[in-house]
Amino acid sequence: MSNKDTTTSKHLNLSFSDYYKHYLTLHQNKWNRRLHVIGQFVTISFVYLVCVNYYFFLLLLAPFVVYPFAWSGHYFFEKNEPAAFKNPLWAKASDWIMLKDWLLGRIER
């Protein structure tokens, strides 16, 4: 097992608060964070349009709308593996908390 794998494994046994701190270490590049924010707003727009047009079956795709944006940020700017590969549910929750923190100015824009 590589050192990277060991480090990631340690973070799977944390409280959510500690996990979020780890999550932020994977999102230090401002362009990566910006792509995540764009993806979150595209997700919100997608859900809105699906609901107003009564295509409710498409809501199943909503959790995946952000991925092209977020994963591009990790690949091109952050040069690391997205948190969703190891802990998808906590990573998804952390996406929304990071959006809130970004909007409130707690994280560099």
N, C-alpha and C positions, 0 to 999 in steps of 0.2 A: 504494500500500500504506500502511495506517495505521501509526502508531507502535506500536500494540499488536501488529499483525501482525509487525513487524520484531523487536520484543522477543521474541515467542514463537519466531520463526524462529531467533534466536540460541541459544535453549535446546535446540534439537533436535540440536545438534552437540556437546553436553557429554558428559563421562563420566557414568556413572550416579550416582555420588556427588554431582557438581555438579547433575545433573538433580534429584535428591532435595531438595537445598537450594532449588532453584527451586520445586519442587513444594510445599514447606512455605510458601513465600511466597504461594501460592494458597490456603492453608488457615490463615490467621491467626485467623479468627473461631472461638471455642471451640464455638459451636453448630454450625457447619459440621463441625468435627472430630467432635463428638459424633454427628451424623447419620451420618457415615462409619463410626464405630465401631459404631453400631446396625446399619447395613447389613452390616458385616462379620460381626457375630454372627448376623444373620438368614441370611446366606449359609452360615455354618457349620451352622446349624440345618437349613437347606434340604438341604444335602448329606447330613447325617446321616439325615434323614427319607427322602430318596430312596434311600439305601443300605439302610436297615433294611426298607424296603417293597419293595425290588427293582425300583424304577422307574428303572433305570440310564439309560435314554434321556433322562430329565429332567436328567441331569448336564450336558448341553449348555447348559442355561439358567443354570447356577450363576454364570458370570462376570457375568451381567446383573442378578442379584438386588439387588446393592448400588446400582445406578444411581438408582432412585427416591429413595432416601435421600440419596445423595451429591449428586445434581443439585439436589435441593430445598435443600440446604445452600448450594450455590453461588448459586442463584437468589434465595433469600429472605434469606440472611445475608451471604454473602461478596460478592455482586454482581459475580461474575466468571464467566468461562467455565471449565468443568471441564478439567483437564489431559487427560482421556481423549479430547477432541476432536482434539488435536494429536498425541499419542503414546500410544495406548491400552495398549500392552504395558508400557511403563515406568510409566505411570500406575497400572496394576493392581498391578504389583510395589511401587510406592511406597505404595499403599493399605495393603498388608500390613505394610510397614516402619513406616508411621505408626501402625498399630494396635499393633505391638510397642512402639514408642517411647511411645505413649500409656499402655499398660498398665504399662510400667516407670517412668512418671512423668517421662520426658525431655521430654514436651510437656505444656503446661497442659491440664488436664482441664476 
